[in-house]
Amino acid sequence: MEKVDRRIRITQEKIKNSFWDLMQSNTFQDISVSKLASTADINRTTFYTHYTDKYDLLLEIIHELLDFSLIMREDLEEDLATYFERLSENSDCLRVLFKDQSMAFFKEDIKTVWRNHFSVEFRKTHSFKLGIMTSILMESIEWWITDGKAVSNEKMAQRVIKLMDVVVNIDNHK
């Protein structure tokens, strides 16, 4: 892993913390680079030194929150349990993102990663079923996060696996 200069790391942390501060009382659409820079006590040029725009910042934040590298071990149950654990660690931030209606692309990003993972895990599964499986996962994640994680990470992973099993084997049910 490449070591990042301390000043760069501190500036990026200030920008990200400012983003979360602003998201508490604003929608993503209402947050401008000027607001971000002002809240982080930096100038706009400094912001643009680190990020192309606010969408670039958001994508980096999302990828850090969700750390998709955790799910590429090809053991679906273990991957889901690890993923729900990661989601749990970041549930406050994710709750903010889920409540913002302008964040549909955030959900699509999650679905795309999992759809790709499922296409490896279930090689012979029709794309229609893969779509249903990713929707099950996304809706389960959103419910779990917004409902305050009423069940454990492991229990959520097991529930999602059971639902997906029904989808994968739907043709075998009479």
C-alpha contacts under 8 A as a table, 3 or more apart, distances in Angstrom:
res1	aa1	res2	aa2	distance
4	V	8	I	6.80
4	V	9	R	6.35
5	D	8	I	5.34
5	D	9	R	6.27
6	R	9	R	5.07
6	R	10	I	6.12
7	R	10	I	5.14
7	R	11	T	6.14
8	I	11	T	5.17
8	I	12	Q	6.12
9	R	12	Q	5.19
9	R	13	E	6.11
10	I	13	E	5.08
10	I	14	K	6.20
11	T	14	K	5.08
11	T	15	I	6.29
12	Q	15	I	5.06
12	Q	16	K	6.15
12	Q	50	H	7.21
13	E	16	K	5.07
13	E	17	N	5.96
14	K	17	N	5.14
14	K	18	S	6.05
14	K	40	A	5.45
15	I	18	S	5.07
15	I	19	F	6.19
15	I	36	L	6.70
15	I	37	A	7.17
15	I	40	A	5.42
15	I	47	F	7.59
16	K	19	F	4.92
16	K	20	W	6.44
16	K	57	L	7.74
16	K	61	I	7.41
17	N	20	W	5.20
17	N	21	D	6.20
17	N	40	A	7.72
18	S	21	D	4.94
18	S	22	L	6.11
18	S	36	L	6.07
18	S	39	T	5.64
18	S	40	A	5.40
19	F	22	L	5.21
19	F	23	M	6.11
19	F	36	L	6.28
20	W	23	M	4.97
20	W	24	Q	6.44
20	W	93	C	7.48
21	D	24	Q	5.56
21	D	25	S	7.67
22	L	25	S	5.84
22	L	26	N	5.83
22	L	31	I	7.07
22	L	36	L	7.66
23	M	26	N	4.97
23	M	27	T	6.06
23	M	28	F	6.60
23	M	31	I	7.80
23	M	96	V	6.93
24	Q	96	V	6.97
26	N	29	Q	7.99
26	N	30	D	5.95
26	N	31	I	6.72
27	T	30	D	5.26
27	T	31	I	6.74
27	T	100	D	5.95
27	T	102	S	7.48
28	F	31	I	5.35
28	F	100	D	7.11
28	F	102	S	6.81
28	F	103	M	7.57
29	Q	32	S	7.68
29	Q	102	S	6.96
31	I	35	K	6.29
31	I	36	L	7.04
32	S	35	K	5.14
32	S	36	L	6.27
32	S	54	K	7.35
33	V	36	L	4.95
33	V	37	A	6.00
33	V	44	R	6.79
33	V	47	F	7.55
33	V	53	D	7.24
33	V	54	K	6.37
34	S	37	A	5.14
34	S	38	S	6.03
34	S	43	N	7.98
34	S	44	R	6.27
35	K	38	S	5.12
35	K	39	T	6.02
36	L	39	T	5.23
36	L	40	A	6.06
37	A	40	A	5.08
37	A	41	D	5.93
37	A	42	I	5.04
37	A	43	N	5.48
37	A	44	R	5.59
37	A	47	F	6.44
38	S	41	D	4.96
38	S	42	I	6.16
38	S	43	N	6.96
39	T	42	I	7.81
42	I	46	T	6.35
42	I	47	F	7.26
43	N	46	T	5.42
43	N	47	F	6.68
44	R	47	F	4.98
44	R	48	Y	6.28
45	T	48	Y	5.08
45	T	49	T	6.17
46	T	49	T	5.00
46	T	50	H	6.82
47	F	50	H	5.51
47	F	51	Y	6.10
48	Y	51	Y	4.96
48	Y	52	T	5.66
48	Y	53	D	6.84
49	T	52	T	7.71
51	Y	54	K	7.25
51	Y	56	D	5.86
51	Y	57	L	5.87
52	T	55	Y	7.81
52	T	56	D	5.76
52	T	57	L	7.67
53	D	56	D	5.34
53	D	57	L	6.58
54	K	57	L	5.00
54	K	58	L	6.14
55	Y	58	L	4.92
55	Y	59	L	6.11
56	D	59	L	5.21
56	D	60	E	6.33
57	L	60	E	5.26
57	L	61	I	6.24
58	L	61	I	5.00
58	L	62	I	6.07
59	L	62	I	5.05
59	L	63	H	6.09
60	E	63	H	5.19
60	E	64	E	6.15
61	I	64	E	5.12
61	I	65	L	6.10
62	I	65	L	5.02
62	I	66	L	6.02
62	I	106	F	7.52
63	H	66	L	5.21
63	H	67	D	5.40
63	H	68	F	6.87
64	E	67	D	5.18
65	L	86	R	7.65
65	L	87	L	7.50
65	L	90	N	6.34
66	L	83	Y	7.67
66	L	86	R	6.70
66	L	87	L	6.70
67	D	70	L	6.10
67	D	86	R	7.83
68	F	71	I	5.76
68	F	72	M	7.59
68	F	113	V	7.48
69	S	72	M	5.92
70	L	73	R	7.46
70	L	79	D	6.92
70	L	82	T	7.01
70	L	83	Y	6.91
71	I	74	E	7.49
71	I	76	L	7.98
71	I	79	D	4.81
71	I	80	L	7.31
71	I	82	T	7.49
71	I	83	Y	6.78
71	I	117	H	7.87
72	M	79	D	7.29
72	M	117	H	7.14
73	R	76	L	7.91
73	R	79	D	6.85
74	E	79	D	7.41
74	E	117	H	7.96
74	E	120	V	7.88
74	E	121	E	6.45
75	D	78	E	5.46
75	D	79	D	5.90
76	L	79	D	4.90
76	L	80	L	5.98
76	L	121	E	7.30
77	E	80	L	5.20
77	E	81	A	6.19
77	E	157	A	6.51
77	E	158	Q	7.19
77	E	161	I	6.87
78	E	81	A	5.15
78	E	82	T	6.11
79	D	82	T	5.17
79	D	83	Y	5.95
80	L	83	Y	4.85
80	L	84	F	6.02
80	L	157	A	5.28
81	A	84	F	5.22
81	A	85	E	6.19
81	A	153	N	5.91
81	A	154	E	5.29
81	A	156	M	7.71
81	A	157	A	5.20
82	T	85	E	5.03
82	T	86	R	6.26
83	Y	86	R	5.03
83	Y	87	L	6.15
84	F	87	L	4.88
84	F	88	S	6.00
84	F	141	I	7.96
84	F	153	N	5.15
84	F	154	E	7.61
84	F	156	M	7.42
84	F	157	A	7.01
85	E	88	S	5.01
85	E	89	E	6.38
85	E	153	N	5.66
86	R	89	E	5.17
86	R	90	N	6.57
87	L	90	N	5.18
87	L	91	S	5.69
87	L	94	L	7.63
87	L	145	I	7.91
88	S	91	S	4.94
88	S	145	I	7.62
88	S	149	K	7.62
88	S	153	N	7.47
90	N	93	C	5.62
90	N	94	L	6.19
91	S	94	L	4.93
91	S	95	R	5.85
91	S	145	I	6.00
92	D	95	R	5.20
92	D	96	V	6.60
93	C	96	V	5.27
93	C	97	L	6.54
94	L	97	L	4.97
94	L	98	F	6.08
94	L	145	I	7.20
95	R	98	F	5.12
95	R	99	K	6.25
95	R	145	I	6.10
95	R	146	T	5.77
96	V	99	K	5.41
96	V	100	D	6.70
97	L	100	D	5.45
97	L	103	M	6.52
97	L	106	F	7.98
98	F	101	Q	7.23
98	F	103	M	7.03
98	F	142	E	6.86
98	F	146	T	7.56
100	D	103	M	5.72
101	Q	104	A	6.58
102	S	105	F	7.91
103	M	106	F	5.28
103	M	107	K	7.07
104	A	107	K	5.31
104	A	108	E	6.40
105	F	108	E	4.80
105	F	109	D	6.08
106	F	109	D	5.17
106	F	110	I	6.63
107	K	110	I	5.22
107	K	111	K	6.23
107	K	138	M	7.07
108	E	111	K	4.92
108	E	112	T	6.02
109	D	112	T	5.23
109	D	113	V	6.44
110	I	113	V	5.38
110	I	114	W	6.31
110	I	138	M	7.46
111	K	114	W	5.19
111	K	115	R	5.84
111	K	134	T	5.55
111	K	135	S	7.23
111	K	138	M	6.60
112	T	115	R	5.03
112	T	116	N	6.22
113	V	116	N	5.30
113	V	117	H	6.31
114	W	117	H	4.82
114	W	118	F	5.95
114	W	134	T	6.36
115	R	118	F	5.04
115	R	119	S	6.10
115	R	130	L	6.26
115	R	131	G	7.07
115	R	133	M	7.91
115	R	134	T	5.86
116	N	119	S	5.14
116	N	120	V	6.66
117	H	120	V	5.36
117	H	121	E	6.28
118	F	121	E	4.79
118	F	122	F	5.62
118	F	123	R	7.79
118	F	130	L	6.73
119	S	122	F	5.28
119	S	123	R	5.36
119	S	125	T	7.31
119	S	130	L	7.02
120	V	123	R	5.30
122	F	125	T	5.40
125	T	129	K	6.51
125	T	130	L	6.82
125	T	168	V	6.91
126	H	129	K	5.42
126	H	130	L	6.50
127	S	130	L	4.85
127	S	131	G	6.18
128	F	131	G	5.19
128	F	132	I	6.46
129	K	132	I	5.02
129	K	133	M	6.11
129	K	167	V	6.37
129	K	168	V	6.73
130	L	133	M	5.03
130	L	134	T	6.22
131	G	134	T	5.26
131	G	135	S	6.19
132	I	135	S	5.05
132	I	136	I	6.12
132	I	167	V	7.47
133	M	136	I	5.04
133	M	137	L	6.28
133	M	164	M	5.72
133	M	167	V	7.05
134	T	137	L	5.06
134	T	138	M	6.08
135	S	138	M	5.06
135	S	139	E	5.99
136	I	139	E	5.36
136	I	140	S	5.97
136	I	160	V	7.24
136	I	163	L	7.53
136	I	164	M	7.57
137	L	140	S	5.03
137	L	141	I	6.07
137	L	160	V	6.49
138	M	141	I	5.13
138	M	142	E	6.19
139	E	142	E	5.14
139	E	143	W	6.02
140	S	143	W	5.18
140	S	144	W	5.95
140	S	156	M	7.94
140	S	160	V	7.31
141	I	144	W	5.12
141	I	145	I	6.07
142	E	145	I	5.28
142	E	146	T	5.95
143	W	146	T	5.34
143	W	147	D	5.66
144	W	147	D	5.27
144	W	148	G	6.34
144	W	149	K	4.88
144	W	150	A	6.86
144	W	151	V	7.77
144	W	156	M	7.97
145	I	148	G	5.46
145	I	149	K	5.54
146	T	149	K	7.47
147	D	150	A	6.51
149	K	152	S	6.89
151	V	155	K	6.23
151	V	156	M	6.56
152	S	155	K	5.14
152	S	156	M	6.25
153	N	156	M	5.23
153	N	157	A	6.26
154	E	157	A	5.08
154	E	158	Q	6.21
155	K	158	Q	5.05
155	K	159	R	6.13
156	M	159	R	5.06
156	M	160	V	6.13
157	A	160	V	5.23
157	A	161	I	6.15
158	Q	161	I	5.08
158	Q	162	K	6.23
159	R	162	K	5.14
159	R	163	L	6.29
160	V	163	L	5.12
160	V	164	M	6.12
161	I	164	M	5.08
161	I	165	D	6.00
162	K	165	D	5.02
162	K	166	V	6.47
163	L	166	V	5.27
163	L	167	V	6.62
164	M	167	V	4.99
164	M	168	V	6.11
165	D	168	V	5.09
165	D	169	N	6.03
166	V	169	N	5.26
166	V	170	I	5.61
167	V	170	I	5.09
168	V	171	D	7.83
169	N	172	N	5.33
169	N	173	H	6.89
170	I	173	H	5.38
171	D	174	K	7.72
